[in-house]
Amino acid sequence: MFDPGRPLFLQIAESIADSIVDGSLAEEEKAPSTNELAAFHRINPATAAKGVASLTDEGILYKKRGIGMFVAAGARERLLAQRRETFARTYVAPLLAEAERLGLSRDDVRHLIEHRSAETRSEEDPRSVPARSSDSPTDIATTADITPAADTPLRQETS
């Protein structure tokens, strides 16, 4: 589970955050104690406590004195918002910058994403056949619709 190149306490915090995001740890539900985390992951309880404290500092967890740590109301939505922002900064911004360097329009990028998404879905479930944005079951996107011939540029110049 652990990545030796990253601090353990951050990985503990991310693990708890992942559980909140995926719904396995609901809002207002008791979070694992530092001792439970330490025993489960075979780490020092102080390391687990540091991970829990980082989530407390962010308002994701809160302490009920004498009872333990609980998931704060709205924690899932805050985590999702943070992750969406990180996703946009880490993946979307560089994608758009590279598309611009390649001379691809927004429609070109959208078309490529839709095509790759359709390929991924068909690999996961060969029975699923993606329809185009028109939602017509007979209007199926094919590789020929997306992939230009080797000598054809992706973006055609207009005069």
C-alpha positions in Angstrom: 0.0 0.0 0.0 2.7 2.5 0.9 4.8 4.4 -1.6 8.3 4.7 -0.1 8.9 8.0 -1.8 6.0 9.8 0.1 5.5 10.5 3.8 3.5 7.8 5.5 1.3 10.3 7.3 0.1 11.8 4.0 -0.6 8.3 2.7 -2.7 7.6 5.8 -4.6 10.8 5.3 -5.2 10.0 1.6 -6.4 6.5 2.5 -9.0 8.0 4.9 -10.0 10.6 2.4 -10.4 7.9 -0.3 -12.8 6.1 2.1 -14.8 9.3 2.5 -14.9 10.0 -1.2 -16.0 6.4 -2.2 -18.6 6.4 0.5 -17.2 3.6 2.7 -16.8 6.2 5.5 -19.9 8.3 5.6 -20.3 11.8 7.0 -20.8 11.8 10.8 -19.4 8.3 11.0 -16.6 7.4 13.4 -13.2 7.3 11.7 -10.6 4.7 12.6 -8.6 5.6 15.7 -4.9 6.3 15.4 -4.2 3.0 17.3 -6.4 1.1 14.9 -4.7 2.7 11.9 -1.2 2.0 13.5 -2.0 -1.6 14.2 -3.6 -2.2 10.8 -0.8 -0.6 8.8 2.0 -1.7 11.3 3.2 1.9 11.7 4.0 4.1 14.6 0.8 5.6 16.2 2.4 9.0 16.1 2.6 8.7 12.3 -1.1 7.7 12.1 -2.0 10.6 14.4 -0.2 13.0 12.1 -2.3 11.8 9.2 -5.5 12.1 11.2 -4.4 15.6 12.4 -3.9 16.8 8.8 -7.5 15.9 8.0 -8.7 17.6 11.2 -6.8 20.7 10.2 -8.6 20.7 6.8 -12.0 20.3 8.5 -12.5 16.8 7.1 -12.5 15.1 10.5 -13.5 16.5 13.9 -13.0 15.2 17.4 -15.8 14.3 19.8 -14.0 14.4 23.2 -13.7 11.0 24.8 -15.3 9.3 21.8 -13.0 9.7 18.8 -12.7 11.3 15.4 -15.7 11.7 13.1 -16.2 12.6 9.5 -17.4 16.2 9.3 -20.6 17.2 7.5 -19.8 18.3 4.0 -16.4 16.5 4.0 -17.1 14.4 0.9 -18.1 17.4 -1.1 -15.0 19.4 0.0 -12.8 16.5 -0.9 -14.4 16.1 -4.3 -14.0 19.8 -5.0 -10.3 19.6 -4.0 -9.8 16.6 -6.2 -11.6 18.1 -9.2 -9.4 21.2 -8.9 -6.3 19.1 -8.7 -7.5 17.0 -11.7 -8.0 20.1 -13.8 -4.6 21.6 -12.8 -2.7 18.3 -13.2 -4.4 16.8 -16.3 -6.7 19.2 -18.1 -4.5 22.3 -18.2 -1.5 20.4 -19.7 -3.8 18.6 -22.1 -5.2 21.9 -23.4 -1.8 23.4 -23.7 -0.5 20.5 -25.7 -3.6 20.6 -27.9 -3.0 24.2 -28.6 0.6 23.5 -29.6 -0.7 20.8 -31.9 -3.2 23.1 -33.5 -6.2 21.1 -32.2 -9.5 22.9 -31.7 -11.7 22.4 -28.7 -14.0 20.3 -30.9 -11.0 18.2 -32.0 -10.1 17.6 -28.3 -13.7 16.8 -27.4 -13.9 14.3 -30.3 -10.7 12.6 -29.3 -11.8 12.3 -25.7 -15.2 10.9 -26.7 -13.5 8.4 -29.0 -11.0 7.2 -26.3 -13.8 7.0 -23.8 -15.8 4.8 -26.2 -12.7 2.6 -26.7 -12.3 2.2 -23.0 -15.9 1.3 -22.4 -15.9 -1.3 -25.2 -12.7 -2.8 -23.7 -14.4 -3.0 -20.3 -17.6 -4.4 -21.7 -17.4 -5.7 -25.3 -21.2 -5.6 -25.4 -21.4 -1.9 -25.0 -21.4 0.0 -28.2 -21.2 3.8 -27.7 -23.5 6.1 -29.6 -22.5 9.5 -30.9 -23.6 12.6 -29.1 -26.8 12.5 -31.2 -27.8 9.5 -29.0 -29.0 7.7 -32.1 -28.3 4.0 -31.7 -27.7 3.7 -35.4 -25.1 6.5 -35.4 -22.1 4.6 -34.1 -18.7 6.2 -34.0 -16.0 4.2 -35.7 -12.2 4.5 -35.6 -12.3 5.8 -39.2 -14.5 8.7 -38.0 -11.7 9.8 -35.6 -8.4 8.5 -36.9 -7.1 10.5 -39.9 -5.2 8.8 -42.6 -1.4 8.9 -42.0 -1.0 11.8 -44.5 -4.0 13.7 -43.3 -3.6 16.4 -40.6 -6.0 16.3 -37.7 -7.0 19.9 -38.2 -7.8 21.0 -41.7 -7.0 24.5 -42.6 -10.0 26.7 -43.7 -9.5 29.6 -46.1 
